[in-house]
């Protein structure tokens, strides 16, 4: 498991991480203040809402990176090491590690919902 973060923990990487999250994570993990998607409602075990409450802000970014890269067995969480670049996995990992202290601009980009994100709210 990586211990040090090889990219800057700055606004541009948080914004890039928000884009990665919306594209690859939000359908299961959810968006802030949005209802759970129909896909997430059908999963067992239920995926946690990573941007609500403390999420995984108490986990080191390297631990989150390890989970993003390899997935989490028996949960439906796939590994993304074949889908995302190492930089993209770090960007989403630092976003989640600092989710409780993101700027208003990054928070607003995470709150976008609709066709540009591929995520629609559950309607059932």
C-alpha positions, 0 to 999 in steps of 0.5 A: 500500500502506498504511503506517500502521495506522489501528486500535489494536494491542491485545487486542480487535483481536487477538481480533477478528482471530482471529475473522476469521481463523477464519472466512475464512482458516483453511480454507486457511492453517490453525490452530496445531498442526492438520493441513492441511485437505482443501481446503488439501491440494488447492491448488497452490501449497500455501498457507502456514501463517501461524500456524506459525513466523514466518508473516508477522510480518516483513511490515509490517501494511500489506503484509498488508492489501494482500494480504488486500484484493486477493488474491495472483494465481496462488495461489488467495488471493482478495481480501476487499475485497468481503467484509470491512470495512476494519476487519476486514481491518486486524484480521486483518492486525495479528493476523498481524503480531503472531502470534509475540507474541499473548496466551494468550487470543488463541492459545487462540481460534485453536486452537478447531476444529470447527463454530463455526469452519467448519474441520475437520481433514483426514481423508485 
